Structures are given as C-alpha cells and as structure tokens.
C-alpha cells in the first residue's frame, strides 16, 4: 500500500489593509484564479485526496473552498488552528494522526515549503520548488501503510506545479 500527500501553500492574498489581522486576510483576484486552476489541475491529473487538512486562516479556507468543488468525490475538510503558520514538525504530526490514505494540506510558508523539501527523496526539477510560491502544490507518494511510518527524504515526487505553469502571468480583465 502507498500513501499520497499533497502539500498546497495558500493562494495569493491581499495586503490592501496593512493594519488588518493577518489571520483574516482574504485572497485577491489572482489568488482566486490560482486556487481554481490548482483545483482543476488536481482533478485533471486524478489527484483526489480523501481529506484536506487546512489552517483556519481565512486565506487557507478560501483556497480550499475554491479547490474542493473540482474534486470528485469531494474530500472531507478538517480545519485546524494548529496549522496556522505551523512548523514542519507540527504539520507532520497532524498528518500522522490521520487514517486517510490520501491527504492534502493547505497551509502557510515557511512551514509547508520546508515540509515539502524535507520529505522529498529527490527535489523536482523546477525553479520555484525552493521558494514555494503561493498556491505551489507538491504531490508525494510514500511506500508505507500508515503515516507514522513515513520518514524524511522518503517521499517520491509525483508532481509539482505553481499557478503560473497553468495560467501564466496574465493580468485579470476588470
């Protein structure tokens, strides 16, 4: 049996109000487009998680909400305050508590990108993997039958993509 892990950084959020609460920041237009593109891409590739573990920040919840409608069957969504700006070990601990064989995590940098780099056996040949931009998505497989058995640097890269690979740098029409 193998396990599949999909690590997604939240989509681009706005900084219109620099004094606003970081936890409550919302996605901007580019973020909406990116999350939809990632949802469509996941579906087209057949990457269907059973469970999405998601930070309870507004921008991560919005990212998940824009991805989920493209996935069939739709995964169960589990919000967690522990994922808000979580360190890689915290994210991995939450993953290890799950019974699902296929999990997506929607989280924040630097933790989500650090976890991706710490789990891959061989990094993908993609210029953006190292900085893990907004809505970057890594799909990893592990030869294990339970999450407690996974170890650093054992994940096989199945895929890695960033929204610009899908939708380019076009400026949204107003």
C-alpha positions as CSV (number, residue, x, y, z in Angstrom):
1,X,0.0,0.0,0.0
2,X,1.1,3.5,-0.6
3,X,0.2,6.9,0.9
4,X,-0.3,10.1,-1.0
5,X,0.4,13.6,0.4
6,X,-0.5,16.8,-1.4
7,X,1.1,19.9,0.0
8,X,-0.5,23.2,-1.1
9,X,0.5,26.7,0.0
10,X,-2.5,29.0,0.2
11,X,-3.2,31.2,-2.8
12,X,-2.2,34.8,-3.2
13,X,-3.8,37.1,-0.6
14,X,-4.3,40.8,-0.4
15,X,-2.4,43.4,1.6
16,X,-4.9,46.2,1.0
17,X,-5.1,47.0,4.7
18,X,-1.6,46.7,6.2
19,X,-3.1,47.0,9.7
20,X,-5.6,44.2,9.2
21,X,-5.3,41.0,11.2
22,X,-3.0,38.5,9.3
23,X,-5.3,35.6,10.2
24,X,-8.2,37.3,8.5
25,X,-6.5,38.3,5.2
26,X,-8.5,37.3,2.1
27,X,-7.5,36.1,-1.3
28,X,-7.0,38.7,-4.1
29,X,-8.2,38.2,-7.7
30,X,-5.0,36.4,-8.7
31,X,-5.4,34.1,-5.6
32,X,-8.9,33.2,-6.7
33,X,-7.8,32.4,-10.2
34,X,-4.8,30.4,-8.9
35,X,-6.8,28.3,-6.5
36,X,-9.4,27.4,-9.2
37,X,-6.5,26.5,-11.6
38,X,-5.0,24.2,-9.0
39,X,-8.3,22.6,-8.3
40,X,-8.9,22.0,-12.0
41,X,-5.3,20.6,-12.3
42,X,-5.7,18.2,-9.4
43,X,-8.9,16.9,-10.9
44,X,-7.5,16.5,-14.4
45,X,-4.5,14.7,-13.0
46,X,-6.6,12.4,-10.8
47,X,-5.1,13.6,-7.6
48,X,-8.1,13.2,-5.3
49,X,-7.4,13.4,-1.6
50,X,-9.8,11.8,0.9
51,X,-9.1,14.5,3.4
52,X,-7.9,18.1,3.4
53,X,-6.2,19.4,6.5
54,X,-6.5,23.2,6.4
55,X,-5.3,26.0,8.5
56,X,-8.2,28.0,10.0
57,X,-6.9,31.3,8.5
58,X,-9.3,32.9,6.1
59,X,-6.9,32.7,3.1
60,X,-6.3,29.0,3.5
61,X,-10.0,28.3,3.9
62,X,-10.8,30.3,0.8
63,X,-8.1,28.4,-1.1
64,X,-9.6,25.0,0.0
65,X,-13.1,26.2,-0.8
66,X,-12.1,27.1,-4.4
67,X,-10.2,23.7,-4.9
68,X,-12.8,21.3,-3.4
69,X,-15.6,21.8,-6.0
70,X,-13.3,20.3,-8.7
71,X,-12.6,17.1,-6.7
72,X,-14.8,14.1,-7.0
73,X,-15.6,12.6,-4.7
74,X,-15.2,15.7,-2.6
75,X,-12.8,15.3,0.3
76,X,-13.6,15.8,3.9
77,X,-12.3,19.2,5.1
78,X,-10.7,19.4,8.6
79,X,-9.8,22.9,9.8
80,X,-7.0,23.2,12.4
81,X,-5.8,26.3,14.2
82,X,-2.5,24.4,14.8
83,X,-1.7,24.7,11.0
84,X,-1.7,28.5,11.1
85,X,2.0,29.3,10.4
86,X,2.9,25.8,11.6
87,X,6.4,24.4,11.7
88,X,7.1,21.4,9.5
89,X,7.0,19.1,12.6
90,X,3.6,20.3,13.6
91,X,2.2,19.7,10.1
92,X,3.7,16.3,10.0
93,X,2.3,15.5,13.5
94,X,-1.2,16.3,12.3
95,X,-0.8,14.2,9.1
96,X,0.4,11.3,11.2
97,X,-2.8,11.3,13.3
98,X,-4.9,10.7,10.2
99,X,-6.3,7.4,9.0
100,X,-6.8,8.6,5.3
101,X,-4.5,7.1,2.7
102,X,-4.6,10.4,0.6
103,X,-4.3,13.7,2.4
104,X,-3.9,17.3,1.1
105,X,-2.7,20.0,3.5
106,X,-3.4,23.7,2.8
107,X,-1.0,25.7,4.8
108,X,1.4,28.6,5.0
109,X,5.1,29.3,4.3
110,X,7.7,28.8,5.5
111,X,6.3,25.6,7.1
112,X,4.6,24.0,4.1
113,X,7.6,24.6,1.8
114,X,10.0,23.4,4.4
115,X,8.0,20.2,4.9
116,X,7.9,19.6,1.1
117,X,11.7,19.9,0.9
118,X,12.2,17.8,4.0
119,X,10.1,14.9,2.7
120,X,11.2,14.6,-0.9
121,X,13.8,11.9,-1.8
122,X,14.8,14.0,-4.9
123,X,13.6,17.6,-5.4
124,X,11.7,18.2,-8.6
125,X,13.5,20.0,-11.5
126,X,11.5,23.2,-11.1
127,X,12.9,26.6,-10.4
128,X,10.2,27.5,-7.9
129,X,10.3,24.5,-5.6
130,X,12.9,26.1,-3.3
131,X,10.9,29.2,-2.6
132,X,7.4,27.5,-2.7
133,X,5.4,30.5,-4.0
134,X,1.7,31.0,-3.3
135,X,-0.5,28.0,-4.3
136,X,2.6,25.9,-5.1
137,X,1.5,22.2,-5.0
138,X,3.6,19.1,-4.4
139,X,2.2,15.6,-4.8
140,X,4.2,12.9,-3.0
141,X,3.9,9.2,-2.7
142,X,5.2,7.1,0.2
143,X,5.7,3.3,0.3
144,X,4.1,2.9,3.7
145,X,0.8,1.7,5.1
146,X,0.5,4.3,7.8
147,X,1.6,7.9,8.2
148,X,3.7,7.1,11.4
149,X,6.0,5.1,9.1
150,X,7.0,7.9,6.8
151,X,10.4,9.4,7.3
152,X,12.2,12.5,5.9
153,X,13.6,12.3,2.4
154,X,11.5,9.2,1.5
155,X,8.7,10.8,-0.5
156,X,8.7,10.2,-4.2
157,X,7.8,13.3,-6.2
158,X,4.8,12.6,-8.4
159,X,4.2,16.2,-9.4
160,X,5.0,19.8,-8.6
161,X,3.3,22.8,-10.1
162,X,2.8,26.5,-9.5
163,X,-0.2,28.5,-10.8
164,X,2.0,30.3,-13.3
165,X,2.6,27.0,-15.0
166,X,-1.1,26.8,-15.6
167,X,-2.4,30.3,-16.1
168,X,0.8,32.3,-16.8
169,X,1.1,35.9,-15.7
170,X,-1.9,37.3,-17.4
171,X,-3.5,40.3,-15.8
172,X,-7.1,39.8,-14.9
173,X,-9.6,41.7,-17.0
174,X,-11.6,44.2,-15.0
